Amino acid sequence: MEMNLSVCGFNHKTATLNDREPFQLARSELQTATEQYQRLTGSLEALVLATCNRVEFYQVAKSKSDEINNVISFYRARGIDANKLRDICYVHHKTTTARHIFRVASALDSMVLGEDQVFHQVKEAYSAACAAGGAGKMLHKLFHLAFQVGKRVRSETEIGSGPRGIPGAALDMFKSRLEGCLPKAVLVCGVNETTEIIMAGLSRWGVPTYLTNRTFERSEKLAAAFQAKAVPLDKIHTIIPEVEALFSATSATEPVINPQTFAGFSPGDRPCYIFDLAIPRDVDPSVEEIPGLVLLDLEDIQKYLEISDQQRSKDIPRAEAIIEEQVKVYSQWRKLDQQQEKLLALHKELNRMRKQELERFKEGFHLSEYRALEAFSQSLVKSFMKLLPQAMDGEDPGPDSLKGEN
């Protein structure tokens, strides 16, 4: 049975932050989203991948389908007007899909070239798809090869050197603006992998740090690990006068930082930098109108990274070569798998025909003769199945290929 592998999605290259924001999926939604997408499309296999800068829908279907309409229908079922997706989505099929996910897992297709986080996010998406029953034989093979590619690119090239991931890039960007002077204090909003990286970086610099989160107990636990102070979310305005930077990366669906947050703020000698690392965004854009505040979001970080990416980009040809090696591995596996599927189907059909023909002549033979004829017919089918793979590969099996058959 022919199976059609495809991916439909959008990312930072095809859509602005404003365009992507309404369609962002939280990583906690991936299992449910995979179940919903597979049920809606009737696909044999499905997987939904969501990172800070992309959402992608992988599927394996019995026949060709309209992937963009499938994704639009998925969002409409969630009450979201999704017509904009026609302008920002890309679609890849078969081997091109394999090449695409290999580039994603290798962080060659990331906003931050060589970022660490995307590899773990691909793993999370795969785990969610497995839990949802969405990953089958083809997606299992595809994503395990993607993990191999990602590991090889990181170990065999310099793609992963320098700031890797959005939080590392944000810290580098902040440090470059400090001109060697450490800030008095920094506020971090959110408890997750991104903020943990931010906290670790600030701790290494010896910067006094406050941490806030919707669940105070979680912020207390993470803050203790870095000798920081936890602050209730509704009290952060009380420490705003002390901080010279704020990093926010929560999973909130509405802004958690707004002009009221800075009611006690007064401009100092240096600007206070607000890094919004979330999507949907955590910081109300009107905050930038307050004198002394500088708001920077994911698109600003992308511009900053264009320079540092040039240093790592010299190893892109080597990374691309690794990817093409694995694309060939995938293509060969798929060819053999399809061949095996055809052979199994043919073997089943030949046995059906063999039994049907034997049944027609059953009454004309004694039992011993019938058993001999049945054994002979089974031997013929076995011999034919042995020759067929060579014939399918264009080889001449030759007369010796039947030797040893009884």
C-alpha positions, 0 to 999 in steps of 0.5 A: 500500500502506497503511503504519502508522507507530508508536512504542512507548517509555518515558521519564522521564515514564512510568517512574522511574529504577529502572523504566527501568534494566533496559531501558536500551540503550547507544548502541553497541547501536543498530544491532544493536538495530534489526536485531534489532527489525526481524527480530523484528517483520518491519516494513518499517522500524525505528529504535531511539532511546536517550537517558539518559531514554528508549528508543523503538522506531519502526516502519513496518509493512504492517498494525497490530501490537501494539507493546507486545508487540513491545517485550516480545518484543525484551527477552525475546529478550535474556533480560530479564523485560519484563512491567513494560513494559506499565505504563510504555510509551506508543504513538503512531500515524501523525501523532501519532508525527510530532508526538512525534519532533518534540517529542523532537528539539526537546527539549520532551519532555526532562528538561532543557527545551531540552537539546542532547544529545538532538538529537545522540542522535536523529541517532545513532539515525537513523544507526544505523538507516540502517547497519542498513538499518532506515530507509526512505522514511517514516523518512527523511522523518520524521527529516529533518523532525525535524532541521529542527524541532529546528534551528528551535526552537533558532534561533527561540526561547529554549528552548535558553537556560540549562543545556542537557543533563544535564551542564550542569544538573549543573554548575549544580546543583553551582555553586549549592551551592558558594556562591561557593567553588571546590572543592579538586579534582573527580574525573570518571569516564568518557570521552564527550560528557557528561564532556567537557562536565563537563570543559569547565565545570570547566576554565572555572572553573579547578577542578583536575580528575582524570579516570578511565576503564576505558581509561587511554589514553582518559582521558589523551587527554581529560585533556590537552585540559583540563590535567587529570590522568588516574588509573587506575580502580583507583587513584581511592581514592588521590585521594578525600581530595583531591576535593570532588565526583565526576561519573560518567557511564560506560557500565558495566552495574554500579556503578563507585563503591562504599563501598570507593572512599571508604575514605580519605575523611573528612568536611570542612567541606563535603559531598562531592557525588557526581553520578551521571549514568549509566543504569544507575547508576554509583554504589552507592546505599549510598555515601550512608550514608557521613557527609559524602557527598551522592549526587545522581542523574538524578531529583534533577537533574530536580527541580532543573531544574523551577525553571529550566525555568519561565524557558524555558517562556515560549517553549514556545507558539512552539516548539509552533507550529513543531512543528505547522507541520512536522506539517502538512508531514509530513501533506501529504507522507504524503497525496501519497505515499499518493496516488502509491502508489495511482496507480502501483498503479492505472496498473500494473493498468490496463496489465495489463487493457489488455494482457489485453483487447488479447490477446483480440482480437489475432487479429481485426486486421491488424498495422497495425490492432493497433498502432493499437488498442494506441496508442489504448488507451495514450492512453486509459490516459494520459488517465485517469491525468491526470484521476484526481489531480484527481478524487481531490482533489475537483476537476471536471477539465472537458472541457478537461483532455483537450486536447492528448492524442493 
